[in-house]
């Protein structure tokens, strides 16, 4: 086979050097909030201009592989996924870290990523033609339902109720429609100049995960200001490997989900991880353990999002149709080098193509070795950082990561507002994951809904077009079964909870939140009731939001005097100083400059939330703040060439 003929090219000194450097860089970039695999590959494309086609593709492929796995580092340690593909990982990965099992969780992450990644590349090597044919069967109606499957699956995970999860997903779908319609060019829901361009996916990802985490760290700092985030437990590598490889069901479900989702154009790793997580939870003998630190959740999610990498290149290399957003950027890398997808890649340019594919296998091995080496050192370093230091660092990273996406201060404001709103919702049992996925999958659902309607008008009609067909029926069934199973599970849990003692919250507060969400849904629905096809999907989403918010309000009123929730209310006493400092920080960014403002914020936040204000402590705060800001300056200003306004 040609793959083995050209594999020796991968092992050349130059290609191995590129693989080592690219894998290491990819792990670091993936762990930084805001620098998704798509952005990391895009940032490195200019570096390939001076390389030959083979070396350039080896570089981009290794970075793609490593950033997908690297995104789990920040997700597990600080509950902020480095990329959308790592959303499912944090559902159990971060609870494991809170239990002192961060190193163990990272071990599972990289071992399962390696297993899934290897199988994904093998699928790419041996099954490219038949998988390409399967990818062609997904038209607009199938892609619309695929997006809805993703939202409904995650809507039943991570929240205190199915209703809240689905409502969170619907809110995400609505947020994705803000801005200019990509197909019809009409402006929708632009209530401020700051959202004229819509809400960027990565902006939402950082805001909805990072900002609530900052506030939670500030609350934690009141209890343990001078200690680390969590306690640490020893986790021998050999035990992690042994346990990981015995979780056959989680590995198989994750890998199969990744392969299937990977070949579907546009789906991406976020759907793969969430579908795998949902399936392994449903078929588990102890589904109640998921979300509380279950290793199977991490194993399934990470094996899925890495198994997706290889198959996502199948439709790209054969048909020119990217299987994921990052694969779309890789398509640009191919075209820049004069390589066009199709049969010529495997005949005329066989050496380049097969060397590139072979490098993905080696990159998986390097990712495993480097990832396991990072697991213990990174987790120990993070766990020893006091919460108020981590809160300041995450705030600054979130601002810089958000600004670097489009060099837009509006993105920073949108990120902060979304995150603050999500922190309040978290306290009432809502999860950020469904909302983020709604924002990610919203454009996919809307584009295919609009195209499907156009096709349906001149063929069989909308109802028949979207509801008929074997693939559509399967996807609709998956949606129904997922929601039905989760409702049944929730009813069982509620019956069991009635026999135990729980923290009680006044139902009137839940009803007030429900009334607020109903008001938002009504405004969205009325606003979307405009003329033209650009409002068809927003009106559909507005109707969904209104129905779900109405049910939530009704449920809150029905249980007015006996509403029970496990989480506490917003700790305003603990977070208000942080809120004030963040507001002042944002106001000063354009005047004092990003770096000087960040230095002041770091010192102020660590000082206010520190229980020890001795001179020695103050000197340490200033030193740590200066070192951190210098590192940020070297990374964003010098390495990533992000220019920021202000004095410095």
C-alpha positions in Angstrom: 0.0 0.0 0.0 1.2 3.5 -0.8 0.9 4.6 2.8 3.8 2.3 3.8 5.8 3.3 0.8 5.9 6.9 1.9 5.9 6.5 5.7 9.7 6.7 5.8 9.4 10.3 4.7 7.6 11.1 8.0 10.7 9.8 9.9 13.1 12.2 8.3 15.0 14.5 10.6 13.3 17.7 9.3 9.7 16.3 9.5 10.3 14.8 13.0 11.7 18.1 14.2 8.6 19.9 12.9 6.4 17.3 14.5 8.0 17.7 17.9 7.9 21.5 17.9 4.3 21.6 16.4 2.9 19.1 18.9 4.4 20.9 21.9 3.2 24.3 20.6 -0.3 22.8 19.9 -0.7 21.5 23.4 0.2 24.9 24.9 -2.0 26.8 22.4 -4.9 24.4 22.9 -4.7 25.0 26.7 -5.1 28.8 26.3 -8.7 30.0 26.4 -9.6 31.6 23.1 -7.0 29.9 21.0 -9.1 27.1 19.5 -7.7 24.5 17.1 -9.1 26.5 14.2 -7.4 29.7 15.3 -4.1 27.9 16.1 -4.0 26.4 12.6 -4.9 29.7 11.0 -2.2 31.5 13.0 0.4 29.1 11.8 -0.5 29.1 8.1 1.8 32.1 7.3 4.7 30.1 8.7 4.2 27.5 6.0 4.8 30.0 3.1 8.5 29.4 3.3 8.2 25.7 3.6 7.6 23.0 1.0 4.1 21.6 0.7 4.9 18.4 2.7 6.5 20.2 5.7 3.8 22.8 5.8 1.0 20.2 6.0 2.9 18.2 8.6 3.1 21.3 10.7 -0.6 22.1 10.4 -1.7 18.5 10.9 0.4 18.1 14.1 -1.0 21.4 15.5 -4.5 20.3 14.7 -4.1 17.1 16.6 -2.3 18.5 19.6 -4.7 21.5 20.2 -7.7 19.3 20.3 -6.2 17.3 23.1 -4.5 20.4 24.8 -7.9 22.1 25.2 -8.7 19.6 27.9 -5.9 20.9 30.1 -7.6 24.2 31.0 -11.0 22.5 30.9 -10.0 20.0 33.6 -7.9 22.3 35.8 -9.9 25.5 35.7 -13.3 24.5 34.1 -12.6 26.6 30.9 -12.5 24.4 27.8 -9.6 25.4 25.5 -11.9 24.6 22.5 -15.5 23.8 21.8 -14.4 20.1 21.3 -13.6 19.9 25.0 -17.0 21.0 26.3 -18.0 17.5 27.2 -14.7 16.8 28.9 -15.2 19.4 31.7 -18.5 17.8 32.8 -16.6 15.1 34.7 -13.0 16.3 34.2 -13.3 19.4 36.4 -15.2 17.6 39.2 -12.3 15.1 39.3 -9.8 17.9 39.7 -11.9 19.3 42.6 -11.6 15.9 44.2 -7.8 16.1 43.9 -7.7 13.8 40.9 -6.5 16.3 38.3 -3.5 14.3 37.3 -5.6 11.2 36.9 -8.1 13.0 34.8 -5.3 14.4 32.5 -3.9 10.9 32.2 -7.3 9.6 31.0 -7.5 12.5 28.7 -4.3 11.9 26.8 -4.5 8.1 26.8 -8.0 8.0 25.4 -7.1 10.8 23.0 -4.3 8.7 21.7 -6.5 5.6 21.3 -9.2 7.5 19.5 -6.8 9.5 17.5 -4.9 6.4 16.2 -8.1 4.7 15.2 -9.4 7.9 13.5 -6.2 8.1 11.4 -6.4 4.4 10.5 -10.0 5.0 9.3 -8.7 7.9 7.2 -6.0 5.6 5.7 -8.1 2.5 4.9 -11.7 3.7 4.5 -11.5 7.0 2.7 -13.6 6.2 -0.5 -16.6 4.6 1.2 -16.7 7.2 4.0 -16.7 10.0 1.4 -19.7 8.4 -0.2 -21.5 8.4 3.1 -20.7 12.1 3.7 -22.4 13.0 0.4 -25.7 11.6 1.7 -26.0 14.4 4.3 -27.9 17.2 2.6 -29.5 20.4 4.2 -32.3 18.5 6.0 -29.9 15.9 7.5 -27.4 18.6 8.6 -30.3 20.6 10.2 -31.3 17.6 12.3 -27.7 16.8 13.1 -27.4 20.2 14.7 -30.7 19.8 16.6 -29.4 16.4 17.8 -26.3 18.1 19.2 -28.4 20.7 21.1 -30.9 18.2 22.5 -28.2 15.8 23.6 -26.3 18.4 25.5 -29.5 19.9 26.7 -30.1 16.8 28.7 -26.7 16.8 30.3 -25.0 19.0 32.9 -28.2 20.9 34.0 -30.3 20.2 37.1 -33.3 19.5 34.8 -34.0 18.6 31.2 -36.2 21.6 30.9 -33.4 24.0 32.0 -30.9 22.3 29.7 -33.1 22.6 26.7 -34.0 26.2 27.5 -30.3 27.0 27.8 -29.7 25.4 24.4 -32.6 27.4 22.9 -31.1 30.6 24.3 -27.8 29.7 22.6 -29.6 29.1 19.3 -31.3 32.6 19.6 -28.0 34.3 20.5 -26.5 32.7 17.3 -29.0 34.6 15.2 -28.0 38.0 16.5 -26.4 40.2 13.8 -26.5 40.0 10.0 -28.2 37.0 8.4 -25.5 35.1 6.5 -27.8 34.1 3.7 -30.3 37.0 3.4 -28.1 39.9 4.7 -30.7 41.3 7.0 -30.0 42.8 10.4 -31.6 40.9 13.3 -31.8 41.6 17.1 -29.1 44.3 16.9 -30.1 46.1 20.1 -26.5 47.6 20.5 -23.7 48.6 18.1 -21.5 46.1 20.0 -23.5 43.1 18.6 -23.7 44.4 15.0 -21.4 41.6 13.9 -23.1 39.0 16.0 -21.7 36.9 18.8 -18.5 35.1 17.9 -18.4 31.5 18.9 -15.1 31.7 20.8 -16.2 34.9 22.5 -19.2 33.1 23.8 -17.1 30.1 24.8 -14.7 32.2 26.9 -17.5 34.3 28.4 -19.8 31.5 29.4 -17.1 29.4 31.0 -14.4 31.8 32.1 -16.3 34.6 33.7 -18.5 32.4 36.0 -15.3 30.6 37.0 -13.7 33.9 37.9 -16.6 34.8 40.2 -16.6 31.3 41.7 -12.8 31.5 42.4 -13.4 34.8 44.2 -16.0 33.2 46.4 -13.6 30.3 47.1 -10.8 32.7 48.0 -12.8 33.9 51.0 -12.4 30.4 52.4 -8.9 29.5 51.4 -7.1 32.6 50.3 -3.6 31.4 51.0 -4.0 27.8 50.0 -4.2 26.0 46.7 -7.3 25.5 44.6 -7.7 21.8 45.6 -5.8 19.1 47.4 -3.7 16.7 45.4 -3.6 13.0 45.4 -0.9 10.8 43.9 -1.9 9.0 40.7 0.6 6.5 39.3 0.7 6.5 35.5 0.6 2.7 35.2 -2.6 2.6 37.2 -4.2 5.2 34.9 -3.1 3.3 31.8 -4.4 0.0 33.1 -7.8 1.4 34.2 -8.1 3.5 31.0 -7.6 0.5 28.7 -10.2 -1.6 30.7 -12.9 0.9 30.0 -13.6 -0.7 26.7 -17.2 0.5 26.4 -16.3 4.1 26.9 -13.4 3.9 24.4 -15.5 2.1 21.8 -18.5 4.5 22.1 -16.2 7.5 22.0 -14.2 6.4 19.1 -17.2 5.3 17.0 -19.0 8.6 17.7 -15.9 10.5 16.7 -15.5 8.6 13.4 -19.1 8.9 12.4 -19.4 12.6 13.3 -16.0 13.4 11.8 -17.0 12.4 8.3 -20.1 14.6 8.4 -19.2 18.0 6.9 -19.3 20.9 9.3 -20.2 18.9 12.4 -16.9 19.2 14.4 -15.5 17.7 17.5 -18.0 19.4 19.9 -20.8 17.2 18.6 -18.6 14.1 18.7 -17.6 14.6 22.3 -21.1 15.4 23.4 -22.8 12.5 21.5 -20.2 10.1 23.0 -20.7 11.4 26.5 -24.4 11.1 26.2 -24.3 7.6 24.9 -21.8 6.3 27.5 -23.9 7.8 30.2 -27.2 6.3 28.9 -25.7 2.8 28.7 -23.9 3.1 32.1 -25.1 1.0 35.0 -24.5 4.0 37.2 -25.6 7.1 35.2 -26.0 9.1 38.4 -22.2 9.2 38.8 -21.8 11.2 35.6 -21.2 14.9 36.2 -19.6 14.2 39.6 -16.2 13.0 38.5 -16.8 9.8 36.5 -13.7 8.8 34.5 -15.8 7.2 31.7 -17.1 10.7 30.9 -13.6 12.0 30.3 -12.5 8.9 28.4 -15.6 8.9 26.0 -15.4 12.6 25.3 -11.7 12.8 24.6 -11.5 9.6 22.6 -14.4 11.0 20.5 -13.0 14.4 19.7 -9.6 13.0 18.7 -11.1 10.1 16.7 -12.9 12.9 14.8 -9.7 14.4 13.5 -8.8 11.8 10.9 -12.3 11.2 9.5 -12.9 15.0 9.3 -10.2 15.0 6.6 -11.9 12.3 4.5 -14.4 14.6 2.8 -11.8 17.3 2.7 -9.1 15.3 0.8 -11.5 13.5 -1.5 -14.3 16.0 -2.2 -13.0 19.4 -1.0 -15.7 19.5 1.7 -14.3 20.2 5.2 -15.5 17.9 7.9 -14.9 20.4 10.7 -14.1 24.2 11.0 -10.4 23.4 11.5 -10.4 21.2 8.4 -11.8 24.2 6.5 -8.6 26.1 7.5 -6.5 23.2 6.4 -8.2 23.4 3.0 -6.8 26.9 2.7 -3.3 25.4 3.5 -3.7 22.9 0.7 -4.8 25.5 -1.8 -2.0 27.8 -0.9 0.4 25.1 -1.8 -1.3 24.4 -5.1 -2.9 21.2 -4.0 -6.6 20.7 -4.9 -8.8 18.0 -3.3 -9.7 15.1 -5.4 -8.1 12.0 -7.0 -4.9 14.0 -7.9 -4.0 14.2 -4.3 -3.6 10.4 -4.2 -1.9 10.0 -7.6 0.1 13.0 -8.8 0.7 14.3 -5.2 0.7 10.9 -3.5 4.0 11.6 -1.7 2.7 14.8 -0.1 -0.7 13.3 0.8 0.5 10.1 2.3 3.4 11.8 4.2 0.9 14.2 5.7 -1.5 11.3 6.7 1.5 9.4 8.2 2.6 12.4 10.2 -0.8 12.4 11.9 0.0 8.9 13.3 3.3 10.1 14.7 1.8 13.2 16.0 -0.6 11.1 18.1 2.3 9.3 19.7 4.1 12.5 20.5 0.9 14.0 21.8 0.6 11.1 24.2 4.2 11.3 25.5 4.2 15.1 25.9 0.7 15.2 27.3 1.5 12.6 30.0 4.7 14.5 30.9 2.6 17.7 31.3 -0.1 16.1 33.3 1.6 15.9 36.6 3.6 19.2 36.4 0.8 21.3 35.1 -1.8 19.9 37.5 0.5 20.3 40.5 1.4 23.9 39.5 -2.2 24.9 39.0 -3.5 23.3 42.2 -1.0 25.2 44.3 -2.1 28.6 43.0 -4.3 30.5 45.4 -7.8 31.1 44.1 -7.6 34.9 44.0 -4.3 34.7 41.9 -6.0 32.3 39.5 -9.1 34.6 39.3 -6.9 37.5 38.3 -5.0 35.4 35.8 -8.1 33.9 34.2 -9.7 37.4 33.9 -6.7 38.8 32.1 -6.4 35.7 29.8 -10.1 35.9 29.0 -9.8 39.5 28.0 -6.7 39.0 25.9 -8.0 35.8 24.3 -11.3 37.4 23.4 -9.7 40.6 22.0 -7.2 38.6 19.9 -10.0 36.9 18.0 -11.1 40.0 15.9 -9.1 42.8 17.6 -12.5 44.1 18.9 -13.2 45.7 22.3 -16.9 45.0 21.6 -16.1 41.3 21.8 -14.6 41.9 25.3 -17.8 43.6 26.5 -20.1 40.9 25.0 -17.9 38.2 26.6 -18.2 39.9 30.1 -22.0 40.4 29.9 -22.7 36.9 28.7 -20.5 35.4 31.4 -22.0 37.5 34.2 -25.5 36.4 33.1 -24.4 32.8 33.0 -23.0 33.0 36.5 -26.5 33.9 37.8 -28.1 31.1 35.7 -25.6 28.6 37.1 -26.9 29.3 40.6 -30.3 28.2 39.5 -29.2 24.9 37.9 -28.6 26.0 34.3 -25.5 24.8 32.5 -23.2 26.8 30.1 -22.6 23.8 27.9 -26.0 23.7 26.2 -25.9 27.4 25.6 -22.4 27.3 24.1 -23.4 24.5 21.8 -26.5 26.3 20.7 -24.4 29.2 19.7 -21.9 26.9 17.9 -24.6 24.9 16.1 -27.0 27.7 15.5 -25.4 28.9 12.2 -25.3 25.3 10.9 -28.9 24.7 11.8 -30.1 28.0 10.3 -28.1 27.8 7.1 -29.4 24.3 6.4 -32.9 25.2 7.5 -33.0 28.1 5.0 -31.5 26.0 2.2 -33.8 23.2 3.0 -36.8 25.5 2.8 -35.7 26.8 -0.6 -35.3 23.2 -1.9 -38.6 22.2 -0.4 -40.6 25.0 -2.0 -39.8 23.7 -5.4 -40.0 20.0 -4.6 -42.1 18.1 -2.0 -42.8 20.8 0.6 -41.1 21.6 3.9 -42.9 19.0 6.0 -42.0 16.1 3.7 -38.5 17.3 3.0 -37.5 17.6 6.7 -39.4 14.7 8.1 -38.9 12.0 5.4 -35.8 10.1 4.5 -34.1 7.3 6.4 -31.3 9.5 7.9 -33.8 12.2 9.0 -36.0 9.6 10.7 -33.0 8.2 12.5 -31.8 11.6 13.7 -35.4 12.6 14.8 -35.6 9.3 16.7 -32.3 10.0 18.4 -33.7 13.4 19.5 -36.9 12.0 20.9 -35.2 9.0 22.6 -32.5 11.3 24.2 -35.1 13.7 25.6 -37.5 10.9 26.7 -34.8 8.9 28.4 -33.5 12.0 30.3 -37.0 13.0 31.4 -37.6 9.4 32.7 -34.2 9.5 34.6 -35.0 12.9 36.1 -38.4 11.7 37.3 -36.7 8.8 39.1 -34.1 11.1 40.6 -36.8 13.5 41.9 -38.8 10.7 43.5 -35.6 9.6 45.3 -34.8 13.1 46.3 -38.1 13.6 48.0 -37.0 11.0 50.6 -33.8 13.0 51.4 -33.1 16.3 53.0 -32.0 19.0 50.6 -31.3 22.7 50.8 -34.5 24.6 50.1 -34.7 27.8 48.1 -37.7 30.1 47.9 -39.8 29.2 44.9 -40.6 32.9 44.3 -36.9 33.5 43.2 -37.1 30.7 40.7 -40.4 32.0 39.5 -38.8 35.5 39.1 -36.1 34.0 36.9 -38.7 32.1 34.9 -40.6 35.4 34.4 -37.5 37.1 33.2 -36.8 34.3 30.7 -40.4 34.4 29.5 -40.1 38.1 28.9 -36.9 37.6 26.9 -38.6 34.9 24.9 -41.6 37.0 24.2 -39.4 39.9 23.0 -37.4 37.6 20.8 -40.5 36.0 19.3 -42.2 39.4 18.6 -39.0 40.8 17.2 -38.6 37.8 14.9 -42.1 38.1 13.6 -40.9 40.2 10.7 -41.4 39.7 7.0 -39.0 37.7 4.9 -37.2 34.4 5.1 -34.4 35.8 7.2 -36.8 35.7 10.2 -38.1 32.1 9.7 -35.5 30.3 11.8 -35.3 33.1 14.6 -39.1 32.9 14.9 -38.9 29.1 15.2 -36.3 29.5 18.0 -38.3 32.2 19.7 -41.3 29.9 19.8 -39.2 27.2 21.4 -37.8 29.6 24.0 -41.2 30.9 24.8 -42.6 27.3 25.3 -39.7 26.2 27.4 -39.6 29.4 29.5 -43.3 29.2 30.1 -43.0 25.6 31.3 -40.2 26.6 33.7 -42.3 29.5 35.1 -45.3 27.2 35.5 -43.2 24.6 37.3 -41.8 27.2 39.7 -45.3 28.6 40.5 -46.6 25.0 40.9 -44.0 24.3 43.5 -43.9 27.8 45.0 -43.6 26.7 48.6 -41.5 23.6 48.2 -39.0 24.3 45.4 -35.8 22.5 46.1 -32.4 23.1 44.5 -29.0 21.9 45.4 -27.0 25.0 44.6 -26.8 28.3 46.6 -27.9 31.7 45.5 -25.5 34.3 44.1 -22.9 35.3 46.7 -23.1 39.0 46.1 -21.2 39.8 49.3 -18.2 37.9 48.1 -18.2 38.9 44.4 -19.2 42.6 44.4 -15.6 43.9 44.9 -14.5 41.7 42.0 -17.4 43.0 39.9 -16.3 46.6 40.6 -12.7 45.9 39.7 -13.5 44.1 36.5 -15.8 47.0 35.5 -13.0 49.6 36.2 -10.5 47.3 34.4 -12.6 47.2 31.2 -13.2 51.0 31.4 -9.4 51.6 31.6 -8.3 49.3 28.8 -8.5 51.8 26.0 -6.9 54.6 28.1 -4.2 53.0 30.2 -3.5 50.2 27.7 -4.2 46.5 28.1 -0.9 45.6 29.8 -0.7 48.4 32.4 -4.4 48.0 33.2 -3.8 44.2 33.6 -0.9 44.8 35.9 -3.1 47.1 38.1 -6.0 44.6 38.1 -3.8 41.7 39.1 -2.4 43.5 42.1 -5.7 45.0 43.1 -7.7 41.7 42.9 -5.1 39.6 44.7 -4.7 42.3 47.4 -8.4 42.8 48.1 -9.1 39.1 48.3 -6.0 38.1 50.2 -6.5 37.5 54.0 -2.8 38.3 54.5 -1.7 41.9 53.8 1.7 41.8 55.3 4.6 43.6 53.4 6.1 40.3 52.3 2.8 39.2 50.8 2.4 42.6 49.0 5.8 42.3 47.5 5.0 38.7 46.3 1.8 39.9 44.7 3.5 42.7 42.8 6.3 40.4 41.6 3.9 37.7 40.4 1.7 40.3 38.7 4.7 41.8 36.8 6.0 38.4 35.7 2.5 37.3 34.6 1.9 40.5 32.5 5.4 40.2 30.9 4.6 36.6 29.9 1.3 37.8 28.5 3.0 40.6 26.6 5.6 38.2 25.1 2.9 35.7 24.1 0.3 38.1 22.6 2.3 41.0 21.4 5.5 39.4 20.3 4.5 35.8 19.4 0.9 36.2 18.2 1.3 39.8 17.0 -1.9 41.0 18.7 -1.8 44.8 18.7 -3.8 46.4 21.6 -4.8 50.1 22.0 -3.6 52.4 24.8 -0.3 53.5 26.2 1.3 50.1 26.6 
